[in-house]
Amino acid sequence: MYRKKMRGMYISKKALKNQFDPSKFPRETYLLCKLRWGESDRSWIHWVKNYSDNYHAEVYFLEKIFRMKPYTNVNCSITWYLSWSPCVNCCYEILDFLERHKNVKIDIHVARLYFKDSEGTHRGLKKLARSTQVKINVMNMEGKFSCALWDRERYCWYFCCRWKIQPKDFKRNYLPGQHPQVVYLLYEIRWRNGSIWRNWFSNNRNQHAEVNFLENCFSDVPPAPCSITWFLSTSPCGKCSRRILEFLRTHRNVTLEIYAAKLFRHQDMRNRQGLCNLVMNGVSIRIMNLADYSYCWKRFVAYQHGEDDYWPQNFAAYIFLNWRELGHIFLGLPPLLPY
């Protein structure tokens, strides 16, 4: 049954782009493999993917595809290119396999991190990294690995913070009393199975951060119930509010909650009406408080050791004023703040 679904030893260019683009979050996991025995110059290549929860791609390869040669004294080197890093269970399955096959070494390159906020996943990856039979790295633009990534003392911080925004960018753009040109959108997607996806977008010359999320994050994701939380450096404009509503009308099983550091051109009636329309259609909109800043800092910011929290007390007055203005918007009252 499995082999009927295979398309030879090569995957399509479309699948490669969609599955290994780290800015996208496909539901499947692809494993591209290169295997070489001994000192031979010839390599055997193959690929698999998970078709169900019964077999993850890594386990399927180890149990169904890999076959040890009769002469077990010959070394075997395996290279994997994974669209997602191994889950905690797969980490231990890989280690068990290597315990039984001392002549095998696996070099793993991953496009993105799976369940990156799970302590169990951290422990599993840590055990893999410490194995003398495993190398694990993040793919770069050429499809190769990043050098010196798995420093024994710093690997976990580097690996898990690679996707996060820099502290200076967070502090500068999430100031509640200023309006930088760049708008950041930090997001969480919570799926029914308990997994959480976290990442971020920003605006560019062509479109706002909200539209970037809607067009790039969900374009290849099959319809499935989930709840989305945005932490925006500024609230949506009127046009983005309309795009958000269009998205929610076509994704009835998705809920959206928005936290904004400040209001975007709150005196513009189109922006005020856009926020009202979102709320009337079930979207929760709040101004970020100090606890929200701390939450974002711990989960989205690549802070250095010793900077474990961010609690900007001097934001309190600005937070209160933005909160009051947002209340005026929802009540249909005139603007409170002069600018």
C-alpha positions, 0 to 999 in steps of 0.5 A, a space after each residue: 500500500 505504501 509503495 503504491 503512493 510513492 513517486 519514484 526516488 524523487 519528489 516534485 519541485 512543488 512538494 520540495 518548495 511547500 514542505 521545506 519552506 521554513 515560513 510554511 507549516 505543512 501537516 506532513 513530514 517529508 524525509 529525504 535520505 541518502 545512504 552510503 555503505 563503507 567507503 563506496 562512492 555510490 549513494 542510495 537515495 530515497 524519500 518517505 513521508 508520514 501518511 498517518 499518525 501510526 508511522 512518523 517518517 523517521 520511524 517508517 524509514 527505520 522499520 520499513 525501508 532500512 535493511 542492514 546488510 549481512 556483513 554488519 562490520 561495514 559502516 553505514 552513513 545515513 543523511 536525512 533532510 527532514 521538513 520537521 525535526 523529530 518529535 520526542 518519541 522519534 528521538 528515542 526511536 532513533 536512539 534505540 535503533 542506533 543502540 542496536 546498530 553501532 556501525 550506523 551514523 545519521 546526519 540530520 538536517 531539519 527545515 523547521 522545529 516541531 513542537 519547539 516549546 515542548 520540554 520533552 522535545 528539548 530533551 529528545 533533541 538534546 539526547 540526539 545531539 549528545 550521541 556520537 552516532 548523530 549530527 543534527 543541524 538546521 538547513 541553510 539556504 543551500 540545503 546544507 547545515 549550519 556549522 558549529 550549531 551543536 555546541 554542547 553547552 549552547 545548542 539548545 538556546 541556539 536551536 530553539 531561538 533561531 526562528 525568534 526575533 531579536 530583543 532590539 526589534 521587539 523593544 523598538 517596535 512594541 513601544 506603546 507610545 511610538 509608531 515605527 514603520 515596521 509592524 510585527 505579528 507574533 502568532 500562536 496556532 493551537 491545534 485540537 491535538 494539543 500542538 502549538 505553532 509559534 512564529 512571526 511575520 512583519 510587513 513589507 512594501 507590498 502588504 501588511 503583516 496581517 495579510 502576510 500571515 493569512 496568505 503565507 501561513 494558511 495557504 497550504 494548511 488543510 482545514 482543521 479546527 484551531 485557535 489563533 492568537 496574534 500579538 501585533 505591534 500595532 492594531 489592524 488598519 481598516 483594509 486588514 480588518 476586512 481581509 481578516 473577516 473574509 478569511 474567517 468567513 471561509 474558515 469557520 472552524 478558526 477563532 482569532 484573538 488579537 493583542 495589540 501594543 498600540 492603536 494604528 491611526 485611531 482617529 481614522 474612522 475606517 480603522 475604528 470601524 474595522 476594529 468594531 466589525 472584527 469584534 462584532 464578528 467574534 474576534 477578541 481585541 485587547 491592548 497588551 498589558 505588562 504580563 503580555 509583554 513578558 509572555 511574548 518575551 519568553 516565547 518569541 524573543 531570542 533573549 540572551 541568558 540573564 535576560 529571562 524576563 521583560 516587564 517594562 513598568 514605564 509602559 503602564 501609562 501608555 497601556 492605560 491610554 490605549 486601553 481607554 481609546 480602544 474602549 471609546 472605539 467599541 462604544 462608538 465615542 469620539 477619539 480620546 487621544 489627540 494623536 
